[in-house]
Amino acid sequence: MKHLLIILSFLLFSSPLIGDNHKGETLYVLGEYPDWKWVASGGKETQHKYHGQVKDGKPNGNGVLISTNGWKYFGSWKNGEIWRGTGYNKDGNITGKYVNGEWIKQ
């Protein structure tokens, strides 16, 4: 059931019905949070990967972040910062939520 929720969330956030109708972009993270630097190319084995809406080279709008340890975030971004959404561990369990940029642990 948890995996189905993750798949449905990904399909929802990548749908052209939300926002403008482009497929989104992929970015990779350099550095550690909160000092992330967003780059257009990288490796999924060594860098966190973002796929979704981008503005000025940073996540902005709906997107998915997948970390190298399997943690995933589905939700909205504001100027490169996680804004409002849900975090999942590698097993698909909810670890917490972001509300207006603040982490609320489950």
N, CA, C and O atoms as a DFTB+ gen file, in Angstrom:
424 C
 N C O
     1  1       0.823      -1.192       0.000
     2  2       0.000       0.000       0.000
     3  2       0.873       1.265       0.000
     4  3       0.587       2.229      -0.710
     5  1       1.949       1.241       0.815
     6  2       2.832       2.405       0.901
     7  2       3.500       2.685      -0.435
     8  3       3.640       3.837      -0.846
     9  1       3.910       1.613      -1.107
    10  2       4.577       1.784      -2.396
    11  2       3.603       2.318      -3.442
    12  3       3.990       3.097      -4.313
    13  1       2.352       1.905      -3.357
    14  2       1.340       2.413      -4.265
    15  2       1.154       3.912      -4.066
    16  3       0.996       4.655      -5.035
    17  1       1.174       4.359      -2.805
    18  2       1.054       5.789      -2.504
    19  2       2.222       6.568      -3.106
    20  3       2.029       7.650      -3.660
    21  1       3.412       6.029      -2.999
    22  2       4.589       6.690      -3.562
    23  2       4.474       6.779      -5.082
    24  3       4.748       7.827      -5.667
    25  1       4.075       5.695      -5.714
    26  2       3.939       5.692      -7.174
    27  2       2.869       6.673      -7.622
    28  3       3.071       7.428      -8.574
    29  1       1.720       6.663      -6.932
    30  2       0.653       7.597      -7.286
    31  2       1.085       9.043      -7.087
    32  3       0.760       9.909      -7.899
    33  1       1.819       9.305      -6.004
    34  2       2.311      10.664      -5.762
    35  2       3.249      11.099      -6.873
    36  3       3.168      12.232      -7.348
    37  1       4.138      10.209      -7.288
    38  2       5.069      10.545      -8.355
    39  2       4.319      10.846      -9.649
    40  3       4.630      11.811     -10.348
    41  1       3.330      10.013      -9.961
    42  2       2.557      10.246     -11.178
    43  2       1.793      11.555     -11.107
    44  3       1.684      12.271     -12.102
    45  1       1.263      11.868      -9.930
    46  2       0.527      13.114      -9.764
    47  2       1.441      14.314      -9.969
    48  3       1.083      15.256     -10.676
    49  1       2.626      14.284      -9.349
    50  2       3.526      15.428      -9.447
    51  2       4.174      15.549     -10.811
    52  3       4.627      16.633     -11.179
    53  1       4.231      14.469     -11.568
    54  2       4.829      14.557     -12.904
    55  2       3.771      14.741     -13.987
    56  3       4.099      14.786     -15.172
    57  1       2.525      14.844     -13.595
    58  2       1.434      14.977     -14.550
    59  2       1.428      16.356     -15.202
    60  3       1.668      17.358     -14.529
    61  1       1.156      16.416     -16.499
    62  2       1.069      17.716     -17.167
    63  2      -0.184      18.493     -16.791
    64  3      -0.326      19.648     -17.192
    65  1      -1.086      17.899     -16.040
    66  2      -2.288      18.606     -15.615
    67  2      -1.994      19.611     -14.510
    68  3      -2.786      20.520     -14.262
    69  1      -0.860      19.446     -13.850
    70  2      -0.486      20.353     -12.763
    71  2       0.541      21.334     -13.303
    72  3       1.540      20.924     -13.892
    73  1       0.307      22.610     -13.111
    74  2       1.255      23.616     -13.585
    75  2       1.300      23.665     -15.095
    76  3       0.312      23.364     -15.766
    77  1       2.463      24.050     -15.636
    78  2       2.579      24.092     -17.087
    79  2       2.804      22.677     -17.611
    80  3       3.151      21.777     -16.847
    81  1       2.608      22.486     -18.891
    82  2       2.610      21.122     -19.403
    83  2       3.949      20.726     -20.012
    84  3       4.018      20.358     -21.185
    85  1       5.008      20.802     -19.216
    86  2       6.278      20.230     -19.633
    87  2       6.602      19.073     -18.701
    88  3       5.985      18.930     -17.645
    89  1       7.552      18.260     -19.083
    90  2       7.825      17.040     -18.342
    91  2       8.619      17.276     -17.063
    92  3       8.779      16.347     -16.272
    93  1       9.111      18.460     -16.837
    94  2       9.943      18.708     -15.671
    95  2      11.404      18.536     -16.025
    96  3      11.758      18.116     -17.126
    97  1      12.223      18.864     -15.079
    98  2      13.660      18.778     -15.287
    99  2      14.285      17.944     -14.181
   100  3      13.681      17.720     -13.132
   101  1      15.504      17.489     -14.433
   102  2      16.247      16.736     -13.436
   103  2      17.445      17.565     -12.998
   104  3      18.188      18.097     -13.823
   105  1      17.617      17.663     -11.682
   106  2      18.754      18.354     -11.090
   107  2      19.411      17.433     -10.074
   108  3      18.788      16.499      -9.570
   109  1      20.670      17.704      -9.779
   110  2      21.409      16.945      -8.780
   111  2      21.932      17.906      -7.720
   112  3      22.131      19.092      -7.981
   113  1      22.153      17.374      -6.519
   114  2      22.574      18.186      -5.382
   115  2      24.069      18.034      -5.146
   116  3      24.595      16.921      -5.113
   117  1      24.744      19.160      -4.985
   118  2      26.122      19.186      -4.500
   119  2      26.090      19.788      -3.103
   120  3      25.346      20.736      -2.854
   121  1      26.879      19.254      -2.202
   122  2      26.936      19.799      -0.848
   123  2      25.906      19.177       0.077
   124  3      25.193      18.243      -0.289
   125  1      25.846      19.721       1.283
   126  2      24.949      19.215       2.318
   127  2      23.869      20.242       2.623
   128  3      24.080      21.447       2.485
   129  1      22.710      19.745       3.038
   130  2      21.604      20.623       3.426
   131  2      22.046      21.451       4.623
   132  3      22.662      20.869       5.515
   133  1      21.802      22.709       4.727
   134  2      20.981      23.555       3.875
   135  2      21.765      24.293       2.785
   136  3      21.213      25.154       2.100
   137  1      23.038      23.964       2.624
   138  2      23.880      24.660       1.648
   139  2      23.944      23.913       0.319
   140  3      25.022      23.766      -0.258
   141  1      22.798      23.442      -0.170
   142  2      22.746      22.719      -1.425
   143  2      23.072      23.628      -2.591
   144  3      22.705      24.803      -2.611
   145  1      23.771      23.060      -3.565
   146  2      23.977      23.717      -4.853
   147  2      23.372      22.794      -5.900
   148  3      23.668      21.600      -5.924
   149  1      22.536      23.336      -6.753
   150  2      21.816      22.555      -7.762
   151  2      22.588      22.580      -9.076
   152  3      22.978      23.644      -9.557
   153  1      22.809      21.385      -9.658
   154  2      23.517      21.268     -10.928
   155  2      22.703      20.400     -11.885
   156  3      21.871      19.601     -11.457
   157  1      22.951      20.566     -13.189
   158  2      22.160      19.882     -14.211
   159  2      22.599      18.452     -14.476
   160  3      21.831      17.677     -15.046
   161  1      23.807      18.078     -14.082
   162  2      24.253      16.703     -14.336
   163  2      24.912      16.149     -13.092
   164  3      25.463      16.886     -12.274
   165  1      24.843      14.834     -12.967
   166  2      25.418      14.176     -11.800
   167  2      25.195      12.681     -11.869
   168  3      24.810      12.137     -12.904
   169  1      25.445      12.025     -10.744
   170  2      25.270      10.580     -10.685
   171  2      24.341      10.192      -9.559
   172  3      24.507      10.655      -8.431
   173  1      23.343       9.330      -9.853
   174  2      22.368       8.975      -8.837
   175  2      22.976       8.133      -7.721
   176  3      22.400       8.053      -6.636
   177  1      24.112       7.512      -7.957
   178  2      24.767       6.720      -6.912
   179  2      25.457       7.597      -5.877
   180  3      25.610       7.195      -4.724
   181  1      25.872       8.791      -6.284
   182  2      26.662       9.639      -5.387
   183  2      25.999      10.965      -5.034
   184  3      26.479      11.673      -4.149
   185  1      24.908      11.313      -5.709
   186  2      24.261      12.606      -5.472
   187  2      22.749      12.445      -5.383
   188  3      22.152      11.616      -6.070
   189  1      22.149      13.256      -4.525
   190  2      20.695      13.286      -4.448
   191  2      20.170      13.799      -5.793
   192  3      20.795      14.643      -6.435
   193  1      19.005      13.272      -6.208
   194  2      18.443      13.597      -7.516
   195  2      17.055      14.195      -7.337
   196  3      16.229      13.664      -6.594
   197  1      16.807      15.310      -8.028
   198  2      15.515      15.977      -8.012
   199  2      14.915      15.905      -9.412
   200  3      15.615      16.071     -10.411
   201  1      13.599      15.653      -9.468
   202  2      12.901      15.722     -10.752
   203  2      11.596      16.476     -10.533
   204  3      10.789      16.112      -9.678
   205  1      11.404      17.526     -11.315
   206  2      10.175      18.296     -11.195
   207  2      10.314      19.668     -11.822
   208  3      11.138      19.890     -12.709
   209  1       9.491      20.576     -11.344
   210  2       9.480      21.933     -11.878
   211  2      10.706      22.708     -11.392
   212  3      11.121      22.586     -10.240
   213  1      11.273      23.507     -12.298
   214  2      12.496      24.255     -12.028
   215  2      12.321      25.689     -12.494
   216  3      11.731      25.950     -13.542
   217  1      12.843      26.614     -11.701
   218  2      12.869      28.021     -12.084
   219  2      14.223      28.595     -11.678
   220  3      14.649      28.440     -10.534
   221  1      14.890      29.248     -12.606
   222  2      16.209      29.840     -12.366
   223  2      17.220      28.817     -11.841
   224  3      18.050      29.136     -10.990
   225  1      17.144      27.583     -12.356
   226  2      18.110      26.555     -11.987
   227  2      17.900      25.924     -10.626
   228  3      18.777      25.212     -10.137
   229  1      16.744      26.171      -9.996
   230  2      16.449      25.614      -8.675
   231  2      15.058      24.994      -8.687
   232  3      14.190      25.429      -9.443
   233  1      14.840      23.967      -7.842
   234  2      13.488      23.431      -7.728
   235  2      12.503      24.517      -7.306
   236  3      12.760      25.268      -6.365
   237  1      11.398      24.591      -7.996
   238  2      10.372      25.591      -7.685
   239  2       9.047      25.068      -8.239
   240  3       8.860      25.005      -9.454
   241  1       8.145      24.700      -7.360
   242  2       6.895      24.062      -7.757
   243  2       6.881      22.644      -7.228
   244  3       7.456      22.377      -6.173
   245  1       6.239      21.728      -7.933
   246  2       6.135      20.335      -7.489
   247  2       7.295      19.504      -7.994
   248  3       7.746      19.660      -9.129
   249  1       7.781      18.603      -7.119
   250  2       8.868      17.735      -7.518
   251  2       9.141      16.641      -6.515
   252  3       8.527      16.569      -5.450
   253  1      10.083      15.787      -6.885
   254  2      10.479      14.636      -6.076
   255  2      11.991      14.693      -5.875
   256  3      12.744      14.899      -6.827
   257  1      12.427      14.509      -4.637
   258  2      13.851      14.395      -4.330
   259  2      14.104      12.979      -3.846
   260  3      13.418      12.496      -2.946
   261  1      15.089      12.308      -4.441
   262  2      15.458      10.960      -4.026
   263  2      16.911      11.018      -3.562
   264  3      17.808      11.375      -4.326
   265  1      17.128      10.659      -2.291
   266  2      18.480      10.716      -1.744
   267  2      19.240       9.435      -2.056
   268  3      18.655       8.439      -2.481
   269  1      20.518       9.473      -1.844
   270  2      21.358       8.311      -2.124
   271  2      21.089       7.167      -1.148
   272  3      21.413       6.019      -1.454
   273  1      20.501       7.452       0.027
   274  2      20.195       6.388       0.991
   275  2      18.766       5.859       0.852
   276  3      18.334       5.032       1.656
   277  1      18.029       6.328      -0.160
   278  2      16.687       5.833      -0.411
   279  2      15.569       6.684       0.151
   280  3      14.400       6.425      -0.132
   281  1      15.900       7.702       0.947
   282  2      14.875       8.611       1.469
   283  2      14.300       9.403       0.299
   284  3      15.028       9.794      -0.614
   285  1      12.988       9.636       0.332
   286  2      12.326      10.367      -0.756
   287  2      11.457      11.472      -0.187
   288  3      10.873      11.339       0.888
   289  1      11.385      12.556      -0.928
   290  2      10.496      13.662      -0.577
   291  2       9.621      13.958      -1.780
   292  3      10.122      14.176      -2.884
   293  1       8.314      13.966      -1.566
   294  2       7.337      14.320      -2.595
   295  2       6.627      15.573      -2.126
   296  3       6.047      15.590      -1.040
   297  1       6.666      16.622      -2.931
   298  2       5.953      17.818      -2.521
   299  2       6.375      19.046      -3.286
   300  3       6.928      18.968      -4.383
   301  1       6.099      20.187      -2.675
   302  2       6.385      21.454      -3.333
   303  2       7.694      22.046      -2.830
   304  3       8.169      21.750      -1.734
   305  1       8.251      22.893      -3.680
   306  2       9.522      23.577      -3.433
   307  2       9.317      25.064      -3.638
   308  3       8.448      25.487      -4.400
   309  1      10.120      25.846      -2.954
   310  2      10.061      27.297      -3.092
   311  2      11.496      27.819      -3.171
   312  3      12.230      27.809      -2.182
   313  1      11.882      28.275      -4.364
   314  2      13.216      28.840      -4.597
   315  2      14.342      27.906      -4.123
   316  3      15.282      28.345      -3.460
   317  1      14.236      26.615      -4.472
   318  2      15.281      25.653      -4.141
   319  2      15.174      25.033      -2.768
   320  3      16.003      24.194      -2.415
   321  1      14.194      25.409      -1.988
   322  2      14.026      24.884      -0.633
   323  2      12.788      23.997      -0.560
   324  3      11.771      24.278      -1.195
   325  1      12.886      22.924       0.220
   326  2      11.721      22.081       0.477
   327  2      10.682      22.940       1.170
   328  3      11.003      23.648       2.124
   329  1       9.424      22.887       0.701
   330  2       8.414      23.791       1.236
   331  2       7.251      23.056       1.899
   332  3       6.998      23.248       3.089
   333  1       6.545      22.220       1.142
   334  2       5.372      21.541       1.714
   335  2       5.211      20.175       1.057
   336  3       4.951      20.089      -0.143
   337  1       5.366      19.092       1.851
   338  2       5.236      17.749       1.316
   339  2       5.573      16.707       2.358
   340  3       5.601      16.995       3.555
   341  1       5.831      15.483       1.897
   342  2       6.015      14.338       2.779
   343  2       7.327      13.629       2.480
   344  3       7.704      13.468       1.320
   345  1       8.027      13.200       3.545
   346  2       9.247      12.419       3.423
   347  2       8.975      10.953       3.721
   348  3       8.189      10.624       4.609
   349  1       9.635      10.071       2.966
   350  2       9.470       8.623       3.128
   351  2      10.836       7.974       3.256
   352  3      11.788       8.396       2.600
   353  1      10.940       6.938       4.106
   354  2      12.197       6.200       4.170
   355  2      12.267       5.221       3.010
   356  3      11.340       5.138       2.205
   357  1      13.359       4.484       2.923
   358  2      13.565       3.579       1.786
   359  2      12.527       2.468       1.724
   360  3      12.348       1.853       0.673
   361  1      11.827       2.195       2.848
   362  2      10.796       1.161       2.884
   363  2       9.407       1.701       2.577
   364  3       8.437       0.944       2.569
   365  1       9.301       3.004       2.323
   366  2       8.019       3.607       1.997
   367  2       7.223       4.109       3.189
   368  3       6.072       4.518       3.034
   369  1       7.818       4.084       4.378
   370  2       7.145       4.592       5.567
   371  2       7.328       6.103       5.673
   372  3       8.405       6.624       5.379
   373  1       6.284       6.801       6.089
   374  2       6.371       8.253       6.257
   375  2       7.299       8.562       7.427
   376  3       7.151       8.012       8.518
   377  1       8.264       9.456       7.177
   378  2       9.182       9.874       8.239
   379  2       8.813      11.238       8.805
   380  3       9.196      11.577       9.924
   381  1       8.072      12.011       8.033
   382  2       7.656      13.328       8.490
   383  2       7.098      14.144       7.346
   384  3       7.000      13.691       6.206
   385  1       6.735      15.366       7.697
   386  2       6.173      16.276       6.702
   387  2       6.845      17.636       6.838
   388  3       7.294      18.033       7.913
   389  1       6.896      18.330       5.711
   390  2       7.323      19.726       5.708
   391  2       6.082      20.583       5.549
   392  3       5.249      20.335       4.677
   393  1       5.966      21.581       6.389
   394  2       4.878      22.541       6.301
   395  2       5.513      23.923       6.316
   396  3       6.116      24.329       7.309
   397  1       5.372      24.648       5.198
   398  2       5.969      25.979       5.043
   399  2       7.464      25.976       5.379
   400  3       7.968      26.886       6.036
   401  1       8.160      24.934       4.915
   402  2       9.605      24.837       5.086
   403  2      10.064      24.265       6.413
   404  3      11.267      24.092       6.612
   405  1       9.158      23.965       7.325
   406  2       9.507      23.432       8.642
   407  2       9.252      21.925       8.681
   408  3       8.191      21.465       8.261
   409  1      10.236      21.145       9.190
   410  2      10.131      19.700       9.289
   411  2       9.316      19.323      10.534
   412  3       9.590      19.794      11.638
   413  1       8.312      18.467      10.329
   414  2       7.512      17.933      11.431
   415  2       7.673      16.424      11.399
   416  3       7.134      15.753      10.519
   417  1       8.424      15.885      12.370
   418  2       8.728      14.456      12.410
   419  2       7.483      13.658      12.789
   420  3       6.695      14.090      13.631
   421  1       7.307      12.488      12.164
   422  2       6.167      11.613      12.467
   423  2       6.505      10.695      13.610
   424  3       5.674       9.882      14.014
